[in-house]
Amino acid sequence: MIDAVPQWVIVHVPHDSRRVPPGIRDQFVLDDAHLEAELVAMTDHHVADIFSNLVPPDRTLRADVSRLIVDVERFLDDEHEPMAARGMGAIYTRTAHGAALRRSTTAGERTHLIDTYYRPHHFLLEAAVQHALTLHGRCLILDCHSFPGIPLPYESVQEVPRPDICLGTDAFHTPEHLREAFVAAFRVAGFTVAIDTPFAGALVPMTHWRSEPHVHSAMIEINRGLYLEEGTAIRGPRFDAVKRSIVDACVRAVTA
């Protein structure tokens, strides 16, 4: 499959890490059991594995730490980040259920988090996108996620049942032909598909956002109920079959 995907395709996986560095653990007010429950609820479990057969490792960018440490998918400025109002800006202060997650952090602690985990991640993403533009004149970012089968309280969209696949788009960076190619490919694979619900948007680095038309992006969100025992985050019996179907659909879409 890797050889079938154009070299200008990049896979971005921002939320499947569970790593909480020891030096950061004391910022959280949760005990170990409740922190583990929050990691189970909020992590996009095994997403990097699901997409591992799509592109080579050097074209996959995975966040090194849990989104509970720093969410690299958020705007840094809380004034521009809608989820900041729910305590889930770049640095989370609230859990999925709205409880306190983190103690108050100092300006120095926040700077450390951003400089250690957020900025380096975006530097690598920007470099990967620019590399594809330089070599191929174009880039496609596949922003890869999963979502729970039952909505968590913090989520804006609470309707059920939920689709198998949510395709997130950007009005500038997701052209119609790309959107339709993904919808068709996932439906051929037997998945139900919704566009921009329950989650919307597609990540593009700020250096290219709404300014570089040759950078395309699509967010692929997979319903965890397809491949996971959600209460434990253990892979379900359909994991391998779902992984193959997802990768096959992505190959069909990007080569259409």
Residue pairs with C-beta under 8 A, 6 or more apart in sequence:
1 53
1 54
1 247
1 248
1 251
2 53
2 54
2 55
2 56
4 251
4 255
5 54
5 55
5 250
5 251
5 254
5 255
6 136
6 140
6 254
6 255
7 59
7 132
7 135
7 136
8 132
8 135
8 136
8 137
8 138
8 139
8 140
9 54
9 55
9 59
9 139
9 140
9 142
9 254
10 55
10 59
10 60
10 61
10 125
10 128
10 129
10 132
10 139
10 140
10 141
10 142
11 51
11 54
11 55
11 59
11 60
11 61
11 142
11 144
12 60
12 61
12 125
12 141
12 142
12 143
12 144
12 203
13 44
13 47
13 48
13 51
13 60
13 61
13 62
13 63
13 144
14 44
14 62
14 63
14 67
14 71
14 72
14 73
14 121
14 143
14 145
14 203
15 42
15 43
15 44
15 47
15 63
15 67
15 71
15 73
15 145
16 43
16 44
16 45
16 46
16 47
16 48
16 62
16 63
16 146
17 43
17 62
17 63
17 64
17 65
17 66
17 67
18 39
18 43
18 66
19 64
19 65
19 66
19 69
20 28
20 35
20 39
20 65
20 66
20 68
20 69
21 65
21 69
24 65
24 69
24 113
27 102
27 103
27 105
27 109
28 35
28 68
28 101
28 102
28 103
29 100
29 101
29 102
29 103
30 38
30 95
30 101
35 68
38 68
38 95
38 96
38 101
39 66
39 68
40 230
40 231
40 232
40 233
41 96
41 148
41 152
42 66
42 67
42 68
42 96
42 152
43 66
43 67
43 233
44 144
44 145
44 146
44 147
45 146
45 224
45 228
45 233
46 146
46 227
46 228
46 235
46 239
47 144
47 145
47 146
47 222
48 60
48 62
48 144
49 243
50 144
50 222
50 227
50 242
50 243
50 246
50 247
51 60
51 142
51 144
51 246
51 247
51 250
52 60
53 243
53 247
54 142
54 247
54 250
54 251
59 128
61 121
61 124
61 125
61 128
63 72
63 117
63 121
64 117
64 121
65 117
67 73
67 92
68 92
68 101
69 113
69 117
70 90
70 91
70 113
70 114
70 117
70 118
71 88
71 89
71 90
71 91
71 92
72 90
72 117
72 118
72 121
72 122
73 143
73 203
74 81
74 83
74 84
74 88
74 89
74 90
75 81
75 89
75 90
76 90
76 114
76 118
78 84
78 89
78 90
81 89
81 90
83 89
86 94
86 98
86 154
87 93
87 94
87 98
87 101
88 94
88 154
90 114
90 118
91 102
91 105
91 110
91 113
91 114
92 101
92 102
93 100
93 101
93 102
94 100
94 101
94 154
95 101
95 154
96 152
96 153
96 154
97 152
97 153
97 154
98 153
98 154
105 113
122 205
122 206
125 205
126 205
126 207
126 208
129 139
129 141
129 204
129 205
129 207
129 208
129 215
130 207
132 138
132 139
133 139
133 212
133 214
133 215
137 214
138 214
138 215
138 216
139 214
139 215
139 216
140 178
140 216
140 217
140 218
140 254
141 202
141 203
141 204
141 215
141 216
141 217
141 218
142 217
142 218
142 220
142 250
142 254
143 168
143 202
143 203
143 217
143 218
143 219
143 220
144 219
144 220
145 199
145 219
145 220
145 221
145 222
146 221
146 222
146 223
146 224
146 228
147 162
147 166
147 198
147 199
147 221
147 222
147 223
147 224
148 224
148 225
148 230
149 162
149 223
149 224
149 225
149 230
150 160
150 230
151 157
151 158
151 159
151 160
151 162
151 198
155 198
156 198
157 197
157 198
157 199
159 198
162 194
162 198
162 223
163 191
163 192
163 193
163 194
163 197
163 223
164 186
164 191
164 192
164 193
164 222
164 223
164 226
165 186
165 191
165 192
165 193
165 194
165 220
165 221
165 222
165 223
166 193
166 194
166 195
166 196
166 197
166 198
166 199
166 219
166 220
166 221
166 223
167 179
167 182
167 183
167 186
167 193
167 194
167 195
167 196
167 218
167 219
167 220
167 221
168 196
168 199
168 200
168 201
168 202
168 218
168 219
168 220
168 221
169 179
169 195
169 196
169 200
169 201
169 202
169 218
169 219
170 201
170 202
170 204
170 217
172 209
172 210
172 213
173 202
173 204
173 209
173 210
173 215
173 216
173 217
174 202
174 216
174 217
174 218
175 216
177 256
178 216
178 218
178 253
179 195
179 218
181 252
181 253
181 254
181 256
182 193
182 218
182 220
182 249
182 250
182 253
183 193
183 195
184 253
184 256
185 249
185 250
185 252
185 253
185 256
186 193
186 249
186 253
187 193
188 249
188 252
189 245
189 246
189 248
189 249
190 245
191 245
191 249
198 221
199 219
199 221
201 219
202 217
202 218
202 219
203 217
203 219
204 210
204 215
204 217
205 215
208 215
220 246
220 250
222 242
222 246
224 230
226 236
226 238
226 242
227 235
227 236
227 238
227 239
227 242
227 243
228 234
228 235
228 236
228 239
229 235
229 236
